[in-house]
């Protein structure tokens, strides 16, 4: 077993200003996304200009924050949202949903595509390889904060979290960082390195994230106020992944069918 280092959630304090590790991880994730996007946009075969990357990521940041917070309240805190609708604005209390963030990002990208006269799928195909680094650092932030821990286990690398019950648990945040972050990034960068049908890179992201998250949910402790929602094993996270997987499969089939590629 490994005892969690019990990091201070505050990374830097300057007078009354405190910068939390989780917020810092968001900044690092967006910076990594900008750098990767700038390099991709600098390639001659790309339809995006390097100066567009910052504008696109600004739209994405708004989508992540607004969609992630609203999605968390709708999917995981429905009762609180109905009783106190204004609680959706209390982002300082924590609580962000990746699936809600995806919906927010989709809406932001559609607005961006319309404004810049890009095909929406071209925007998504350009954007999705930039997302996994943010997921990687975000999950590291979850680990530092000792939140979203895994189920009790006896594996040698089990971690005791002070915020749980000090029982040995799967470090599911690290699993997600490695799968949804590192592995998905390598898959997308490889897949996007060659000409692909319009929409296929986006489809690969939906499939990859959906499958990886679905698998990790077997090792992640379900939300205490929800538990499992069906079959004594299906969690809300897994349920929300199913539409992503189905949409990814449909989009991939559509992309290759319309392109005539094999």
WOPEUR-V169578 format. One record per backbone hydrogen bond with DSSP energy under -1.0 kcal/mol. CO is the residue of the C=O (numbers start at 1). NH is the residue of the N-H. Records with the same first field share a line. If there is no record, write none. Layout:
CO=NH + NH
This chain:
2=160
9=21
12=19
14=17
17=14
19=11 + 12
20=24
21=25
22=26
23=27
24=28
25=29
26=30
27=31
28=32
29=33
30=34
31=35
32=36
33=37
34=38
35=39
36=40
37=41
38=42
40=43
43=46
49=52
50=53
52=56
53=57
54=58
55=59
56=60
57=61
58=62
59=63
60=64
61=65
62=66
63=67
64=68
65=69
66=70
67=71
68=72 + 97
69=73
70=74
71=75
72=76
77=81
78=82
79=83
80=84
84=87
85=88
86=89
87=90
89=91
90=93
91=94
97=101
98=102
99=103
100=104
101=105
102=106
103=107
104=108
105=109
106=110
107=111
108=112
109=113
110=114
111=115
112=116
113=117 + 118
119=123
120=124
121=125
122=126
123=127
124=128
127=130
128=131
131=135
132=136
133=137
134=138
135=139
136=140
137=141
138=142
139=143
140=144
141=145
142=147
143=146
149=221
151=170
155=158
158=2
159=169
160=4
161=166
168=153
169=159
170=150 + 172
171=174 + 175
172=176
173=177
174=178
175=179
176=180 + 181
177=182
178=183
179=184
181=185
182=186
183=187
184=188
185=189
186=190
187=191
188=192
197=200
199=203
200=204
201=205
202=206
203=207
204=208
205=209
206=210
207=211
208=212
209=213
210=214
211=215
212=216
213=217
215=218
216=219
219=151
223=226 + 227
230=233 + 234
234=229
235=239
236=240
238=242
241=245
242=246
243=247
244=248
245=249
246=250
247=251
248=252
249=253
250=254
251=255
252=256
253=257
254=258
255=259
256=260
